[in-house]
Amino acid sequence: MAISVGSKAPDFELASHLGGRVRLSSFKEKKYVLVAFHPLAWTPVCASQMISYQEDLNWFVEHETHVLGISVDAVPTKAEWASHLGGLSFDLLSDFHPHGEVAAAFGVGREDGVSERAVFVIDKSGIIVFSKVYDIPQLPDLGEVKQAIGQLFRPENLDK
């Protein structure tokens, strides 16, 4: 079962297709984080999902949100896939080794070795404010994700 809203997000550090490693806690107090688990690179729905984030990347930047796409694919696979998709400038992270460890920590690891298609929004204090698992063939609703992030900018939430 996926981690629920109100829970502290588990910290992790994974390799990025852009080079180097990304640690979730490095965004604390600085940025909101959209964590988008997708089952596998080179699949149509996963491609559409990642392309939609790239197309709306300016919106995410304007809303102080860093996008992280995570799957169990190895870094070279993710790098080639990102290039094939026209270049993705946000981090595609590899949950390759130990296989699926981060997906399991978020409660979205599957018995078949991939993750569920799941989206989490994490606030600047490291708390999950949006959590949703989608059917594998379902493209996540970007509107509801943006709405969750937009709620963080309401006056009563700005002190968080």
DSSP file with accessible surface (Angstrom, degrees, kcal/mol):
  #  RESIDUE AA STRUCTURE BP1 BP2  ACC     N-H-->O    O-->H-N    N-H-->O    O-->H-N    TCO  KAPPA ALPHA  PHI   PSI    X-CA   Y-CA   Z-CA
    1    1 A M              0   0  214      0, 0.0   107,-0.1     0, 0.0     3,-0.1   0.000 360.0 360.0 360.0 135.7    0.0    0.0    0.0
    2    2 A A        -     0   0   22      1,-0.1   105,-0.3   106,-0.1   104,-0.1  -0.266 360.0 -93.0 -66.6 149.3    1.3    3.4   -1.0
    3    3 A I        -     0   0   30    103,-2.1     2,-0.1     1,-0.1    -1,-0.1  -0.376  50.4-126.0 -59.4 139.2    2.5    5.9    1.7
    4    4 A S    >   -     0   0   72      1,-0.1     3,-1.9    -3,-0.1   124,-0.3  -0.449  26.1 -82.6 -93.9 162.5   -0.4    8.1    2.6
    5    5 A V  T 3  S+     0   0   85      1,-0.2   124,-0.2   126,-0.2    -1,-0.1  -0.307 116.0  35.2 -57.1 139.0   -0.8   11.9    2.7
    6    6 A G  T 3  S+     0   0   53    122,-3.3    -1,-0.2     1,-0.4     2,-0.2   0.210  91.6 118.3  96.4 -13.3    0.6   13.3    5.9
    7    7 A S  S <  S-     0   0   40     -3,-1.9   121,-3.0   121,-0.2    -1,-0.4  -0.519  73.5-105.4 -83.2 153.6    3.4   10.8    6.2
    8    8 A K  B     -A  127   0A 138    119,-0.2   119,-0.2    -2,-0.2   118,-0.1  -0.618  39.5-117.3 -75.0 131.9    7.1   11.7    6.1
    9    9 A A        -     0   0    6    117,-3.0     2,-0.2    -2,-0.3    -1,-0.1  -0.521  29.5-112.7 -70.2 134.6    8.6   10.8    2.7
   10   10 A P        -     0   0   35      0, 0.0     2,-0.1     0, 0.0    -1,-0.1  -0.486  33.1-121.7 -67.4 134.5   11.3    8.2    3.0
   11   11 A D        +     0   0   67     -2,-0.2     2,-0.3    13,-0.1    12,-0.0  -0.449  39.6 168.1 -74.4 151.1   14.7    9.7    2.1
   12   12 A F        -     0   0   13     -2,-0.1    12,-2.1     2,-0.0     2,-0.4  -0.978  28.3-147.6-154.8 163.1   16.6    8.2   -0.8
   13   13 A E  E     +B   23   0B  71     -2,-0.3     2,-0.3    10,-0.2    10,-0.2  -0.970  26.8 169.0-137.5 122.7   19.6    8.8   -3.0
   14   14 A L  E     -B   22   0B  11      8,-2.2     8,-3.0    -2,-0.4     2,-0.2  -0.945  37.2-100.7-133.6 156.5   19.6    7.5   -6.6
   15   15 A A  E     -BC  21  94B  22     79,-0.6    79,-2.3    -2,-0.3     2,-0.3  -0.498  37.1-143.2 -75.8 141.7   21.6    8.0   -9.8
   16   16 A S  E >   - C   0  93B   2      4,-2.4     3,-1.8    77,-0.2    77,-0.2  -0.804  19.0-128.6-106.4 150.3   20.3   10.4  -12.4
   17   17 A H  T 3  S+     0   0   27     75,-2.1    76,-0.1    -2,-0.3     3,-0.1   0.699 111.6  62.7 -66.3 -17.1   20.4   10.1  -16.2
   18   18 A L  T 3  S-     0   0   93      1,-0.3    -1,-0.3    74,-0.2     3,-0.1   0.493 123.0 -94.8 -84.4  -4.3   21.8   13.7  -16.1
   19   19 A G  S <  S+     0   0   51     -3,-1.8    -1,-0.3     1,-0.3    -2,-0.1  -0.046  85.0  41.9 103.5 151.2   24.8   12.4  -14.1
   20   20 A G  S    S-     0   0   58     -3,-0.1    -4,-2.4    -5,-0.1     2,-0.3  -0.199  87.8 -68.4  74.8-168.8   25.5   12.3  -10.4
   21   21 A R  E     -B   15   0B 145     -6,-0.2     2,-0.4    -3,-0.1    -6,-0.2  -0.908  33.5-145.3-124.6 152.1   23.2   11.3   -7.7
   22   22 A V  E     -B   14   0B  15     -8,-3.0    -8,-2.2    -2,-0.3     2,-0.5  -0.974   7.6-161.7-121.5 127.9   20.0   13.0   -6.3
   23   23 A R  E >   -B   13   0B 103     -2,-0.4     3,-1.4   -10,-0.2     4,-0.3  -0.945  15.3-144.1-109.7 127.6   19.1   12.9   -2.6
   24   24 A L  G >  S+     0   0   13    -12,-2.1     3,-2.1    -2,-0.5     4,-0.3   0.913  98.8  58.9 -55.3 -44.8   15.4   13.7   -1.8
   25   25 A S  G >  S+     0   0   51    -13,-0.3     3,-1.2     1,-0.3    -1,-0.3   0.686  86.9  77.3 -64.7 -13.7   16.4   15.4    1.5
   26   26 A S  G <  S+     0   0   56     -3,-1.4    -1,-0.3     1,-0.3    -2,-0.2   0.701  92.3  53.8 -69.1 -15.6   18.5   17.9   -0.5
   27   27 A F  G X> S+     0   0   26     -3,-2.1     4,-2.7    -4,-0.3     3,-2.4   0.565  79.2 125.4 -92.2  -9.7   15.3   19.7   -1.5
   28   28 A K  T <4 S+     0   0   94     -3,-1.2    97,-0.2    -4,-0.3    96,-0.1  -0.226  84.1   4.0 -56.3 135.5   14.1   20.1    2.1
   29   29 A E  T 34 S+     0   0  140     95,-3.3    -1,-0.3     2,-0.2    96,-0.1   0.346 131.1  63.6  71.4  -5.6   13.3   23.7    2.9
   30   30 A K  T <4 S+     0   0  140     -3,-2.4     2,-0.3     1,-0.4    -2,-0.2   0.773 104.3   6.9-114.0 -44.2   14.1   24.7   -0.7
   31   31 A K     <  -     0   0   78     -4,-2.7    -1,-0.4    93,-0.1     2,-0.2  -0.973  60.1-118.4-142.8 154.5   11.6   23.0   -3.1
   32   32 A Y  E     -d   65   0B  12     32,-3.2    34,-2.8    -2,-0.3     2,-0.4  -0.584  38.0-141.6 -80.7 158.9    8.5   21.0   -3.4
   33   33 A V  E     -dE  66 122B   3     89,-2.3    89,-2.9    32,-0.2     2,-0.6  -0.990  13.6-156.9-132.8 130.8    9.1   17.7   -5.1
   34   34 A L  E     -dE  67 121B   0     32,-2.6    34,-2.8    -2,-0.4     2,-0.6  -0.938  14.6-166.0 -99.8 115.2    7.0   15.7   -7.6
   35   35 A V  E     -dE  68 120B   0     85,-3.0    85,-2.6    -2,-0.6     2,-0.6  -0.939   5.7-173.4-105.1 114.2    8.0   12.0   -7.4
   36   36 A A  E     -dE  69 119B   0     32,-3.2    34,-2.6    -2,-0.6     2,-0.4  -0.912   6.5-162.1-115.3 103.3    6.6   10.1  -10.3
   37   37 A F  E     -dE  70 118B   0     81,-2.8    81,-1.4    -2,-0.6    34,-0.2  -0.688  12.4-179.7 -80.9 134.3    7.1    6.4  -10.3
   38   38 A H        -     0   0    0     32,-2.5    34,-0.3    -2,-0.4    77,-0.3  -0.989  30.5-126.3-134.8 145.0    6.7    4.7  -13.7
   39   39 A P  S    S-     0   0   10      0, 0.0    33,-0.7     0, 0.0    76,-0.3   0.939  77.3 -15.3 -59.8 -53.7    7.0    1.0  -14.4
   40   40 A L    >   -     0   0   66     31,-0.1     3,-0.6    74,-0.1     6,-0.2  -0.997  60.2-112.3-154.7 146.0    9.5    1.0  -17.3
   41   41 A A  T 3  S+     0   0    6     -2,-0.3    37,-0.1     1,-0.2     5,-0.0  -0.251  97.5  40.3 -65.1 164.4   11.2    3.1  -19.9
   42   42 A W  T 3  S+     0   0  120      1,-0.2    -1,-0.2    35,-0.1     3,-0.1   0.703  86.5 118.7  66.9  22.3   10.4    2.5  -23.5
   43   43 A T    <>  -     0   0   47     -3,-0.6     4,-2.5     1,-0.1    -1,-0.2  -0.924  69.4-123.6-116.2 147.7    6.7    2.0  -22.9
   44   44 A P  H  > S+     0   0  107      0, 0.0     4,-2.5     0, 0.0     5,-0.2   0.891 106.8  43.6 -60.5 -45.8    4.1    4.3  -24.4
   45   45 A V  H  > S+     0   0   37      2,-0.2     4,-2.6     1,-0.2     5,-0.2   0.922 114.4  50.7 -69.3 -39.7    2.2    5.5  -21.3
   46   46 A C  H  > S+     0   0    0      2,-0.2     4,-2.5     1,-0.2     5,-0.2   0.912 110.8  50.1 -62.0 -41.2    5.5    6.1  -19.4
   47   47 A A  H  X S+     0   0   16     -4,-2.5     4,-2.7     1,-0.2     5,-0.2   0.949 111.2  47.9 -62.0 -47.4    6.8    8.1  -22.4
   48   48 A S  H  X S+     0   0   61     -4,-2.5     4,-2.2     1,-0.2    -2,-0.2   0.900 111.5  51.8 -60.3 -40.3    3.6   10.2  -22.5
   49   49 A Q  H  X S+     0   0    1     -4,-2.6     4,-1.5     2,-0.2    -2,-0.2   0.955 113.2  42.4 -62.1 -49.5    3.8   10.7  -18.7
   50   50 A M  H  X S+     0   0    0     -4,-2.5     4,-2.1     1,-0.2    -2,-0.2   0.902 112.9  53.1 -68.3 -38.4    7.5   11.9  -18.8
   51   51 A I  H  X S+     0   0   55     -4,-2.7     4,-2.9    -5,-0.2    -1,-0.2   0.909 105.1  56.0 -62.8 -38.1    6.9   14.1  -21.9
   52   52 A S  H  X S+     0   0   22     -4,-2.2     4,-1.5    -5,-0.2    -1,-0.2   0.898 107.2  48.9 -63.6 -36.9    4.0   15.8  -20.2
   53   53 A Y  H  < S+     0   0    3     -4,-1.5    -1,-0.2     2,-0.2     7,-0.2   0.912 111.7  49.2 -67.1 -40.4    6.2   16.8  -17.3
   54   54 A Q  H >< S+     0   0   53     -4,-2.1     3,-1.5     1,-0.2     4,-0.3   0.920 109.0  52.3 -64.0 -43.7    8.8   18.1  -19.7
   55   55 A E  H 3< S+     0   0  147     -4,-2.9     3,-0.3     1,-0.3    -1,-0.2   0.824 117.9  38.0 -62.6 -29.8    6.2   20.1  -21.6
   56   56 A D  T >X S+     0   0   49     -4,-1.5     4,-1.9    -5,-0.2     3,-0.6   0.163  80.8 115.9-105.3  18.3    5.0   21.7  -18.3
   57   57 A L  H <> S+     0   0   26     -3,-1.5     4,-2.8     1,-0.3     5,-0.2   0.868  72.5  56.8 -60.0 -37.4    8.5   22.1  -16.7
   58   58 A N  H 3> S+     0   0  124     -4,-0.3     4,-2.7    -3,-0.3    -1,-0.3   0.895 105.5  52.0 -59.9 -39.3    8.3   25.9  -16.7
   59   59 A W  H <> S+     0   0   54     -3,-0.6     4,-1.4     2,-0.2    -1,-0.2   0.933 110.6  47.8 -61.1 -45.5    5.0   25.6  -14.7
   60   60 A F  H  <>S+     0   0    0     -4,-1.9     5,-2.8    -7,-0.2     3,-0.3   0.921 111.8  49.6 -62.4 -42.9    6.8   23.3  -12.2
   61   61 A V  H ><5S+     0   0   86     -4,-2.8     3,-2.0     1,-0.2    -2,-0.2   0.938 109.0  52.0 -61.3 -46.0    9.8   25.7  -11.9
   62   62 A E  H 3<5S+     0   0  138     -4,-2.7    -1,-0.2     1,-0.3    -2,-0.2   0.783 110.7  50.0 -60.7 -26.1    7.4   28.7  -11.4
   63   63 A H  T 3<5S-     0   0   43     -4,-1.4    -1,-0.3    -3,-0.3   -31,-0.2   0.037 117.1-113.3-103.9  26.1    5.8   26.7   -8.6
   64   64 A E  T < 5 +     0   0   72     -3,-2.0   -32,-3.2     1,-0.2     2,-0.5   0.813  69.5 142.6  52.9  38.7    9.1   25.8   -6.9
   65   65 A T  E   < -d   32   0B   5     -5,-2.8     2,-0.5   -34,-0.2   -32,-0.2  -0.942  40.9-154.1-119.7 127.4    8.7   22.1   -7.7
   66   66 A H  E     -d   33   0B  48    -34,-2.8   -32,-2.6    -2,-0.5     2,-0.4  -0.844  17.8-140.6 -97.5 131.0   11.5   19.7   -8.8
   67   67 A V  E     -d   34   0B   2     -2,-0.5    24,-0.9   -34,-0.2     2,-0.4  -0.785  18.2-175.8 -96.7 133.3   10.4   16.8  -10.9
   68   68 A L  E     -df  35  91B   0    -34,-2.8   -32,-3.2    -2,-0.4     2,-0.5  -0.990   8.3-162.5-128.2 119.9   11.8   13.3  -10.3
   69   69 A G  E     -df  36  92B   0     22,-2.7    24,-3.9    -2,-0.4     2,-0.4  -0.906  16.2-169.8 -99.4 129.0   10.9   10.4  -12.6
   70   70 A I  E     +df  37  93B   0    -34,-2.6   -32,-2.5    -2,-0.5     2,-0.3  -0.976  18.0 145.2-127.5 132.2   11.8    7.0  -11.0
   71   71 A S  E     - f   0  94B   1     22,-1.7    24,-3.2    -2,-0.4    25,-0.1  -0.926  56.4-104.4-147.6 174.8   11.8    3.5  -12.4
   72   72 A V  S    S+     0   0    9    -33,-0.7    22,-0.1   -34,-0.3   -32,-0.1   0.440  79.0 120.2 -84.1   3.0   13.9    0.3  -12.0
   73   73 A D  S    S-     0   0   21     20,-0.2    23,-0.3   -34,-0.1    -2,-0.2  -0.325  71.0-105.1 -65.9 150.0   15.7    0.9  -15.3
   74   74 A A     >  -     0   0   25     21,-0.1     4,-2.3    20,-0.1     3,-0.3  -0.321  31.9-107.3 -71.4 156.5   19.4    1.2  -15.3
   75   75 A V  H  > S+     0   0   45      1,-0.2     4,-2.8     2,-0.2     5,-0.2   0.900 117.9  53.2 -55.3 -46.3   20.9    4.7  -15.8
   76   76 A P  H  > S+     0   0   98      0, 0.0     4,-2.3     0, 0.0    -1,-0.2   0.903 110.0  49.5 -60.2 -36.1   22.2    4.0  -19.4
   77   77 A T  H  > S+     0   0   52     -3,-0.3     4,-2.5     2,-0.2    -2,-0.2   0.935 111.9  47.8 -64.3 -44.8   18.7    2.9  -20.4
   78   78 A K  H  X S+     0   0    0     -4,-2.3     4,-2.7     1,-0.2     5,-0.2   0.896 111.2  51.1 -64.9 -39.1   17.2    6.0  -18.9
   79   79 A A  H  X S+     0   0   38     -4,-2.8     4,-2.0     2,-0.2    -1,-0.2   0.933 112.7  44.8 -65.0 -44.9   19.7    8.3  -20.6
   80   80 A E  H  X S+     0   0  118     -4,-2.3     4,-2.5    -5,-0.2    -2,-0.2   0.905 113.8  50.3 -65.7 -41.6   19.1    6.7  -24.0
   81   81 A W  H  X S+     0   0    2     -4,-2.5     4,-2.0     2,-0.2     6,-0.2   0.926 108.8  51.6 -62.7 -45.7   15.3    6.8  -23.5
   82   82 A A  H  <>S+     0   0    3     -4,-2.7     5,-2.8     1,-0.2    -1,-0.2   0.914 111.1  48.4 -58.7 -41.4   15.4   10.5  -22.4
   83   83 A S  H ><5S+     0   0   80     -4,-2.0     3,-1.8     1,-0.2    -1,-0.2   0.927 109.3  52.4 -63.7 -44.2   17.4   11.3  -25.6
   84   84 A H  H 3<5S+     0   0  126     -4,-2.5    -1,-0.2     1,-0.3    -2,-0.2   0.832 104.7  57.3 -60.4 -33.2   14.9    9.3  -27.7
   85   85 A L  T 3<5S-     0   0   33     -4,-2.0    -1,-0.3    -5,-0.1    -2,-0.2   0.384 131.2 -92.3 -80.8   3.4   12.0   11.4  -26.1
   86   86 A G  T < 5S-     0   0   70     -3,-1.8    -3,-0.2    -5,-0.1    -2,-0.2   0.522  80.6 -52.6  99.8   5.9   13.7   14.6  -27.3
   87   87 A G      < -     0   0   37     -5,-2.8     2,-0.5    -6,-0.2    -4,-0.2   0.512  50.9-141.9  96.0 118.1   15.7   15.3  -24.2
   88   88 A L        -     0   0    8     -9,-0.1     4,-0.1     1,-0.1    -1,-0.1  -0.971   8.5-167.4-111.7 125.2   14.3   15.4  -20.7
   89   89 A S        +     0   0   70     -2,-0.5     2,-0.2     2,-0.1    -1,-0.1   0.432  65.3  78.0 -97.6   1.5   15.9   18.1  -18.5
   90   90 A F  S    S-     0   0    6      1,-0.1     2,-0.3   -24,-0.0   -22,-0.1  -0.661  97.6 -81.1-100.5 165.8   14.5   16.9  -15.2
   91   91 A D  E     - f   0  68B  19    -24,-0.9   -22,-2.7    -2,-0.2     2,-0.6  -0.506  32.4-164.9 -74.7 125.2   16.0   13.9  -13.3
   92   92 A L  E     - f   0  69B   0     -2,-0.3   -75,-2.1   -24,-0.2     2,-0.3  -0.958  23.7-154.7 -99.9 117.2   15.1   10.4  -14.4
   93   93 A L  E     -Cf  16  70B   0    -24,-3.9   -22,-1.7    -2,-0.6     2,-0.7  -0.750   9.2-132.7-103.6 145.5   16.3    8.3  -11.5
   94   94 A S  E     -Cf  15  71B  12    -79,-2.3   -79,-0.6    -2,-0.3     3,-0.3  -0.844  17.6-178.2-100.7 114.5   17.4    4.7  -11.5
   95   95 A D      > +     0   0    4    -24,-3.2     5,-3.1    -2,-0.7     6,-0.2  -0.268  49.4 122.0 -96.8  42.8   15.9    2.4   -8.7
   96   96 A F  T   5 +     0   0  108    -23,-0.3     3,-0.3     1,-0.2    -1,-0.2   0.870  53.4  63.0 -79.1 -43.3   18.0   -0.4  -10.2
   97   97 A H  T   5S+     0   0  162      1,-0.4    -1,-0.2    -3,-0.3     2,-0.1  -0.975 110.1  23.9-142.5 127.0   20.2   -1.5   -7.3
   98   98 A P  T > 5S-     0   0   63      0, 0.0     3,-2.1     0, 0.0    -1,-0.4   0.536 119.3-112.5 -62.5 136.8   19.1   -2.6   -4.8
   99   99 A H  T 3 5S-     0   0  104      1,-0.3    -3,-0.2    -3,-0.3    -2,-0.1  -0.159  83.9 -15.9 -54.3 115.1   16.3   -3.4   -7.3
  100  100 A G  T 3><S+     0   0   12     -5,-3.1     4,-2.6   -29,-0.1    -1,-0.3   0.616  86.9 140.1  71.1  16.9   13.2   -1.4   -6.5
  101  101 A E  H <> S+     0   0  119     -3,-2.1     4,-2.1    -6,-0.2    -2,-0.1   0.894  73.2  45.0 -61.6 -42.0   14.2   -0.4   -3.0
  102  102 A V  H  > S+     0   0    7     -4,-0.3     4,-1.9     2,-0.2    -1,-0.2   0.927 111.8  52.1 -70.5 -42.0   12.8    3.1   -3.2
  103  103 A A  H  4>S+     0   0    1      1,-0.2     5,-3.0     2,-0.2     6,-0.6   0.928 110.6  49.4 -57.7 -42.9    9.6    1.9   -4.8
  104  104 A A  H ><5S+     0   0   66     -4,-2.6     3,-1.4     4,-0.3    -1,-0.2   0.911 107.1  54.4 -62.9 -41.6    9.2   -0.5   -1.9
  105  105 A A  H 3<5S+     0   0   53     -4,-2.1    -1,-0.2     1,-0.3    -2,-0.2   0.840 110.3  46.7 -62.4 -31.9    9.9    2.3    0.7
  106  106 A F  T 3<5S-     0   0    0     -4,-1.9  -103,-2.1    -3,-0.2    -1,-0.3   0.429 118.2-115.0 -87.4  -1.6    7.1    4.3   -0.9
  107  107 A G  T < 5S+     0   0   25     -3,-1.4    -3,-0.2    -4,-0.3    -2,-0.1   0.721  90.5 103.8  77.5  23.0    4.8    1.2   -0.9
  108  108 A V      < +     0   0    1     -5,-3.0     8,-3.0    -6,-0.2    -4,-0.3   0.197  40.1 122.3-123.9  16.7    4.6    1.0   -4.7
  109  109 A G  B     -H  115   0C  42     -6,-0.6     2,-0.3     6,-0.2     6,-0.2  -0.550  49.9-145.6 -76.6 143.8    6.9   -1.9   -5.5
  110  110 A R    >   -     0   0   86      4,-2.5     3,-1.8    -2,-0.2    -6,-0.1  -0.800  20.7-119.3-110.1 156.1    5.2   -4.7   -7.4
  111  111 A E  T 3  S+     0   0  208     -2,-0.3    -1,-0.1     1,-0.3     4,-0.1   0.767 111.1  65.3 -63.1 -24.9    5.9   -8.5   -7.2
  112  112 A D  T 3  S-     0   0   98      2,-0.1    -1,-0.3     1,-0.1     3,-0.1   0.416 120.8-104.0 -82.4   4.7    6.9   -8.5  -10.8
  113  113 A G  S <  S+     0   0   25     -3,-1.8     2,-0.2     1,-0.4    -2,-0.1   0.396  90.4  91.7  95.9  -5.6    9.9   -6.3  -10.1
  114  114 A V  S    S-     0   0   23    -43,-0.1    -4,-2.5     1,-0.0    -1,-0.4  -0.590  74.5-105.5-108.3 178.6    8.6   -2.9  -11.4
  115  115 A S  B     -H  109   0C   1    -76,-0.3    -6,-0.2   -77,-0.3   -43,-0.1  -0.634  30.5-105.2 -99.0 163.0    6.8   -0.1   -9.6
  116  116 A E        -     0   0   53     -8,-3.0     2,-0.8    -2,-0.2    -1,-0.1  -0.326  44.5 -98.4 -65.5 165.5    3.2    0.9   -9.7
  117  117 A R  E     + G   0 134B   4     17,-0.7    17,-3.3   -79,-0.1     2,-0.3  -0.848  68.0 156.4 -86.2 112.4    2.5    4.0  -11.7
  118  118 A A  E     -EG  37 133B   0    -81,-1.4   -81,-2.8    -2,-0.8     2,-0.4  -0.993  33.1-154.8-145.2 147.2    2.3    6.4   -8.7
  119  119 A V  E     -EG  36 132B   0     13,-2.6    13,-2.1    -2,-0.3     2,-0.4  -0.989  11.0-178.1-127.6 134.6    2.7   10.1   -8.1
  120  120 A F  E     -EG  35 131B   0    -85,-2.6   -85,-3.0    -2,-0.4     2,-0.5  -0.987  13.2-156.0-128.2 139.4    3.6   11.8   -4.8
  121  121 A V  E     -EG  34 130B   0      9,-2.1     8,-3.1    -2,-0.4     9,-1.3  -0.979  14.5-163.8-113.0 129.5    4.0   15.5   -4.1
  122  122 A I  E     -EG  33 128B   4    -89,-2.9   -89,-2.3    -2,-0.5     6,-0.2  -0.943  10.6-137.2-117.4 130.0    6.2   16.3   -1.2
  123  123 A D    >   -     0   0   13      4,-2.9     3,-2.0    -2,-0.5   -92,-0.1  -0.168  36.1 -91.3 -79.5 178.6    6.2   19.7    0.6
  124  124 A K  T 3  S+     0   0   37      1,-0.3   -95,-3.3     2,-0.1   -94,-0.2   0.658 125.5  56.5 -69.0 -13.4    9.3   21.6    1.7
  125  125 A S  T 3  S-     0   0   43    -97,-0.2    -1,-0.3     2,-0.1   -97,-0.1   0.422 121.6-103.8 -95.8   1.2    9.2   20.0    5.1
  126  126 A G  S <  S+     0   0   16     -3,-2.0  -117,-3.0     1,-0.3     2,-0.4   0.616  76.4 135.3  90.6  15.5    9.4   16.5    3.6
  127  127 A I  B     -A    8   0A  51   -119,-0.2    -4,-2.9  -122,-0.0     2,-0.4  -0.796  59.0-117.8-101.0 138.3    5.7   15.6    4.1
  128  128 A I  E     +G  122   0B   0   -121,-3.0  -122,-3.3    -2,-0.4    -6,-0.2  -0.595  34.7 170.9 -74.6 123.2    3.6   13.9    1.5
  129  129 A V  E     +     0   0B  44     -8,-3.1     2,-0.3    -2,-0.4    -7,-0.2   0.477  69.2  30.6-111.2  -9.0    0.7   16.2    0.5
  130  130 A F  E     +G  121   0B  31     -9,-1.3    -9,-2.1  -126,-0.1     2,-0.3  -0.963  62.4 170.2-149.8 134.3   -0.5   14.2   -2.5
  131  131 A S  E     +G  120   0B  33     -2,-0.3     2,-0.3   -11,-0.2   -11,-0.2  -0.957   7.3 158.9-147.5 122.9   -0.4   10.4   -3.1
  132  132 A K  E     -G  119   0B  73    -13,-2.1   -13,-2.6    -2,-0.3     2,-0.5  -0.968  24.0-155.4-150.8 133.6   -2.1    8.5   -5.9
  133  133 A V  E     -G  118   0B  62     -2,-0.3     2,-0.3   -15,-0.2   -15,-0.2  -0.915  20.0-160.8-104.9 132.4   -1.5    5.1   -7.5
  134  134 A Y  E     -G  117   0B   2    -17,-3.3   -17,-0.7    -2,-0.5     2,-0.1  -0.762  30.4 -92.4-109.0 155.9   -2.8    4.7  -11.0
  135  135 A D    >   -     0   0  115     -2,-0.3     3,-2.3     1,-0.1    -1,-0.1  -0.422  46.4-110.7 -60.1 144.4   -3.6    1.7  -13.1
  136  136 A I  T 3  S+     0   0   51      1,-0.3    -1,-0.1    -2,-0.1    -2,-0.0   0.873 117.6  44.8 -50.7 -44.3   -0.5    0.7  -15.1
  137  137 A P  T 3  S+     0   0  103      0, 0.0     2,-0.5     0, 0.0    -1,-0.3   0.528  95.0 100.3 -81.4   1.1   -2.1    1.7  -18.4
  138  138 A Q    <   -     0   0   82     -3,-2.3    -4,-0.1   -21,-0.1     3,-0.0  -0.720  69.7-136.3 -92.7 129.5   -3.5    5.0  -17.1
  139  139 A L        -     0   0   82     -2,-0.5    -4,-0.1     1,-0.1   -93,-0.1  -0.676  33.9-110.6 -77.9 125.3   -1.8    8.3  -17.7
  140  140 A P        -     0   0   10      0, 0.0     2,-0.9     0, 0.0     3,-0.1  -0.273  30.5-108.9 -57.2 144.5   -1.8   10.3  -14.5
  141  141 A D     >  -     0   0   87      1,-0.2     4,-1.4     2,-0.0     3,-0.4  -0.661  27.7-165.2 -77.7 105.3   -4.0   13.4  -14.5
  142  142 A L  H  > S+     0   0   28     -2,-0.9     4,-2.8     1,-0.2     5,-0.2   0.837  84.7  63.5 -63.3 -30.6   -1.6   16.3  -14.6
  143  143 A G  H  > S+     0   0   41      1,-0.2     4,-2.3     2,-0.2    -1,-0.2   0.910 102.8  46.5 -61.3 -42.5   -4.4   18.7  -13.6
  144  144 A E  H  > S+     0   0   42     -3,-0.4     4,-2.0     2,-0.2    -1,-0.2   0.864 112.1  51.4 -71.3 -31.0   -4.9   17.0  -10.3
  145  145 A V  H  X S+     0   0    0     -4,-1.4     4,-2.2     2,-0.2    -2,-0.2   0.946 111.6  46.9 -67.7 -45.3   -1.1   17.0   -9.6
  146  146 A K  H  X S+     0   0   48     -4,-2.8     4,-3.2     1,-0.2    -2,-0.2   0.881 109.8  54.4 -63.5 -37.0   -0.9   20.7  -10.5
  147  147 A Q  H  X S+     0   0  128     -4,-2.3     4,-2.0    -5,-0.2    -1,-0.2   0.921 107.3  50.2 -62.6 -42.6   -3.9   21.4   -8.2
  148  148 A A  H  X S+     0   0   16     -4,-2.0     4,-0.7     2,-0.2    -2,-0.2   0.917 114.2  44.4 -62.4 -41.4   -2.2   19.7   -5.3
  149  149 A I  H >< S+     0   0    0     -4,-2.2     3,-1.3     1,-0.2     4,-0.4   0.928 110.1  55.4 -69.1 -42.4    0.9   21.8   -5.9
  150  150 A G  H >< S+     0   0   27     -4,-3.2     3,-1.8     1,-0.3    -1,-0.2   0.851  98.4  63.1 -58.6 -34.2   -1.1   24.9   -6.3
  151  151 A Q  H >< S+     0   0   75     -4,-2.0     3,-1.5     1,-0.3    -1,-0.3   0.802  91.5  66.1 -61.3 -27.5   -2.7   24.3   -2.9
  152  152 A L  T << S+     0   0   13     -3,-1.3    -1,-0.3    -4,-0.7    -2,-0.2   0.690  96.8  56.6 -67.7 -16.8    0.7   24.7   -1.4
  153  153 A F  T <  S+     0   0   58     -3,-1.8    -1,-0.3    -4,-0.4    -2,-0.2   0.354  76.9 117.8 -97.8   5.1    0.6   28.4   -2.5
  154  154 A R  S X> S-     0   0  112     -3,-1.5     3,-2.3    -4,-0.1     4,-0.8  -0.437  80.2-111.0 -68.9 145.8   -2.6   29.2   -0.7
  155  155 A P  G >4 S+     0   0  102      0, 0.0     3,-0.9     0, 0.0     4,-0.3   0.856 116.5  55.7 -49.1 -39.9   -2.0   31.9    2.0
  156  156 A E  G 34 S+     0   0  112      1,-0.2     3,-0.2     2,-0.1    -4,-0.1   0.693 111.3  45.5 -71.5 -13.2   -2.6   29.6    4.9
  157  157 A N  G X4 S+     0   0   30     -3,-2.3     3,-1.5    -6,-0.2    -1,-0.2   0.504  85.6  89.8-103.9  -6.0    0.1   27.2    3.6
  158  158 A L  T << S+     0   0   97     -3,-0.9    -1,-0.1    -4,-0.8    -2,-0.1   0.712  81.2  59.3 -69.9 -19.0    2.8   29.7    2.8
  159  159 A D  T 3         0   0  160     -4,-0.3    -1,-0.3    -3,-0.2    -2,-0.1   0.539 360.0 360.0 -84.6  -4.7    4.4   29.5    6.2
  160  160 A K    <         0   0  141     -3,-1.5   -36,-0.1    -8,-0.2    -3,-0.0  -0.389 360.0 360.0 -76.1 360.0    5.0   25.8    5.9
